[in-house]
Amino acid sequence: MVRFARCNALLSLALDSSGKGCRYVAKGASDDDVVKEMLEHLTSVHQVEGDMTANILATTKTNNG
């Protein structure tokens, strides 16, 4: 079972480093893994600061496939 969160669910109009709509997906075995990976992405690519943990958890989903 994989947990995941999409960047465009958090920042709907954000652009990636190439100037296109960001389609980044953070994946992990647990919510903590997803939050850690997404926080790193938001900080490094979008320069988002602050605690986005609750927002990330609210958009995190499970893929049973």
C-alpha positions as CSV (number, residue, x, y, z in Angstrom):
1,M,0.0,0.0,0.0
2,V,1.5,3.3,-1.1
3,R,0.6,6.7,0.4
4,F,1.0,9.8,-1.9
5,A,0.3,13.5,-2.2
6,R,0.3,15.7,-5.3
7,C,1.9,19.1,-5.3
8,N,-0.8,20.5,-7.6
9,A,-3.4,19.6,-4.9
10,L,-1.5,21.9,-2.5
11,L,-0.4,24.6,-4.8
12,S,-2.8,24.4,-7.8
13,L,-1.1,27.0,-10.0
14,A,2.5,26.4,-9.0
15,L,5.1,26.0,-11.8
16,D,7.9,23.5,-11.7
17,S,11.5,24.3,-12.4
18,S,10.9,24.2,-16.2
19,G,8.0,26.6,-16.1
20,K,5.2,24.1,-16.5
21,G,2.4,23.2,-14.1
22,C,3.9,21.2,-11.3
23,R,2.9,17.5,-11.4
24,Y,5.2,16.3,-8.6
25,V,4.0,13.4,-6.5
26,A,5.5,12.5,-3.1
27,K,5.2,8.8,-2.3
28,G,5.9,6.7,0.8
29,A,5.0,3.8,2.9
30,S,3.6,6.1,5.7
31,D,2.2,9.6,6.1
32,D,5.5,10.6,7.7
33,D,7.5,9.6,4.6
34,V,5.1,11.5,2.3
35,V,5.2,14.6,4.5
36,K,9.0,14.6,4.6
37,E,9.4,14.2,0.8
38,M,6.7,16.8,0.0
39,L,8.2,19.3,2.5
40,E,11.6,18.9,0.8
41,H,9.9,19.5,-2.6
42,L,7.9,22.5,-1.5
43,T,11.0,24.1,0.1
44,S,13.5,23.4,-2.7
45,V,11.3,24.0,-5.8
46,H,8.6,26.5,-4.7
47,Q,10.4,28.2,-1.8
48,V,7.4,27.6,0.5
49,E,8.3,28.1,4.1
50,G,6.5,27.2,7.3
51,D,4.8,24.1,8.5
52,M,2.6,22.6,5.7
53,T,2.2,19.2,7.5
54,A,-1.5,19.5,8.1
55,N,-2.1,20.6,4.5
56,I,-0.1,17.7,3.1
57,L,-1.9,15.2,5.3
58,A,-5.3,16.6,4.2
59,T,-4.4,15.8,0.6
60,T,-2.7,12.5,1.1
61,K,-4.3,9.4,-0.4
62,T,-3.7,5.7,-0.6
63,N,-3.1,3.6,-3.7
64,N,-3.9,-0.1,-3.0
65,G,-2.7,-1.2,-6.4
